């Protein structure tokens, strides 16, 4: 999975809309003071993909916002997908899943640039949030646990994988390796 764009608003420490274009760099270092929102960016990605972050309830919503919203665009296996997850305070969450239907003239070389996102977004969203979530996980061939153990260490949980039961470590490794 290659991140293309992340837009978040009302999510944790991000009250106002913030947009990150991942296509403008190849390697990044996220640095800043404690509480600046570094971990919130990673939480936004995991929350958009799996509906999970360090927290799962209304505490993800910025205290001065009525809703949290994250839109995450990423490339995966020669396709570009967009997820939009929103959680209005005290209401049912929303999850939308789309795939980019590229224009015929849009070449694969522009796949990982915002200029390369020419085409139309075809909805993949199912009838229910649960069914849409299952489709996301099926498309990615991984769940939240596999993603966070394969992609990055959660803050304060670097030893999480090593402290799991042997059967859980085997399941996660099997999922990561496609076994």
C-alpha positions in Angstrom: 0.0 0.0 0.0 1.3 3.4 -1.0 -0.3 6.5 0.6 -1.2 9.1 -2.0 -3.2 11.7 0.0 -4.6 12.1 3.5 -7.2 14.7 4.5 -8.5 14.9 8.1 -10.6 17.3 10.1 -12.0 17.2 13.5 -9.9 14.2 14.2 -7.9 14.1 17.5 -5.7 17.2 17.6 -6.7 18.3 14.1 -9.7 20.6 14.5 -9.4 22.2 11.1 -8.9 20.5 7.8 -5.4 19.4 7.0 -4.3 17.7 3.8 -1.1 15.8 3.2 0.2 15.0 -0.3 2.4 12.0 0.0 3.4 12.1 -3.7 5.6 15.1 -3.1 8.2 13.1 -1.3 9.7 9.6 -1.2 10.8 9.5 2.5 9.6 11.5 5.4 10.3 12.0 9.0 7.5 13.1 11.2 8.9 15.2 14.0 7.5 17.7 16.5 6.8 18.5 20.1 4.7 16.2 22.3 1.0 16.7 21.5 1.7 18.2 18.0 -0.3 15.5 16.2 2.4 13.1 14.9 0.7 10.0 16.1 -2.7 11.4 15.1 -1.6 11.1 11.4 -0.9 7.4 11.8 -4.1 7.0 13.8 -6.0 8.7 11.0 -4.7 6.2 8.5 -5.6 3.2 10.6 -9.0 4.6 11.5 -9.8 5.3 7.9 -8.8 1.7 6.9 -10.1 -0.3 9.9 -12.3 2.0 12.1 -9.7 1.6 14.8 -7.1 3.8 16.3 -5.7 4.2 19.8 -9.3 4.9 20.6 -12.6 3.8 19.1 -15.2 6.1 20.4 -16.2 9.8 20.3 -12.9 10.6 22.0 -11.4 10.5 18.4 -13.5 13.6 17.7 -11.7 16.9 18.4 -13.2 18.5 21.5 -14.2 21.6 19.6 -15.6 19.7 16.6 -19.0 18.0 15.9 -17.5 15.2 13.8 -14.3 13.6 12.8 -13.6 12.9 9.1 -10.7 11.2 7.4 -10.3 10.7 3.6 -7.4 8.4 2.7 -6.3 7.8 -0.9 -3.8 5.1 -1.5 -2.4 2.9 -4.3 -2.5 -0.8 -3.9 -1.8 -3.5 -6.5 -2.1 -1.2 -9.6 -5.3 0.4 -8.4 -6.0 3.6 -6.5 -8.6 3.5 -3.7 -10.2 6.2 -1.6 -11.7 5.7 1.8 -13.8 8.3 3.6 -14.7 7.6 7.2 -16.7 10.1 9.2 -18.0 9.9 12.8 -20.5 12.6 13.9 -20.6 13.0 17.6 -23.2 10.7 19.1 -24.3 9.4 15.7 -23.7 6.4 13.5 -20.3 6.4 11.6 -20.1 6.6 7.8 -17.7 4.6 5.6 -17.4 5.1 1.9 -15.0 3.0 -0.3 -14.1 3.9 -3.9 -11.8 2.7 -6.7 -10.4 5.1 -9.3 -11.5 4.3 -12.8 -8.7 5.9 -14.7 -9.1 7.7 -18.0 -7.7 5.8 -20.9 -4.9 8.4 -21.5 -3.8 8.3 -17.8 -0.7 6.2 -17.8 0.6 4.1 -14.9 3.6 6.3 -14.6 1.3 9.0 -13.1 -0.4 6.6 -10.7 1.4 8.0 -7.7 0.9 11.7 -8.3 -2.2 13.8 -7.6 -2.1 14.8 -11.3 -2.4 11.1 -12.1 -5.7 10.7 -10.3 -7.7 11.5 -13.4 -10.8 9.6 -13.9 -14.0 8.9 -12.0 -14.4 7.3 -8.6 -16.5 4.1 -8.7 -18.3 3.3 -5.4 -17.4 0.0 -3.8 -19.4 0.9 -0.7 -21.7 -2.0 0.4 -25.2 -1.7 2.0 -23.9 -1.7 5.6 -20.8 -0.3 7.3 -19.9 -3.8 8.4 -20.1 -5.2 4.9 -18.0 -2.3 3.5 -15.4 -2.9 6.3 -15.3 -6.6 5.3 -14.7 -5.6 1.7 -11.9 -3.2 2.7 -10.2 -5.9 4.7 -10.7 -8.5 1.9 -9.2 -6.1 -0.7 -6.2 -5.4 1.5 -6.0 -9.0 2.7 -5.3 -7.9 6.2 -7.1 -6.8 9.3 -6.1 -4.1 11.9 -3.9 -6.3 14.0 -1.9 -7.5 10.9 -1.6 -3.9 9.6 -0.3 -2.4 12.8 2.1 -5.3 13.4 3.4 -5.2 9.8 3.5 -1.4 9.2 4.6 0.5 12.2 4.9 0.3 16.0 2.1 1.9 17.9 3.3 4.5 20.4 4.3 2.8 23.6 3.5 -0.6 22.1 6.8 -1.6 20.3 6.8 -5.0 22.0 3.1 -5.7 21.3 3.9 -8.4 18.7 6.4 -10.2 20.8 4.1 -10.4 23.8 1.3 -12.0 21.9 0.5 -15.7 22.2 2.4 -18.0 19.8 -0.8 -18.8 17.9 -1.5 -15.1 17.4 2.0 -14.4 16.2 1.8 -17.3 13.8 -1.6 -16.0 12.4 -0.3 -12.5 12.0 2.9 -13.6 10.2 0.9 -16.0 8.1 -1.4 -13.2 7.0 1.6 -10.8 6.3 3.3 -13.4 4.2 0.2 -14.7 2.5 0.5 -18.2 3.9 
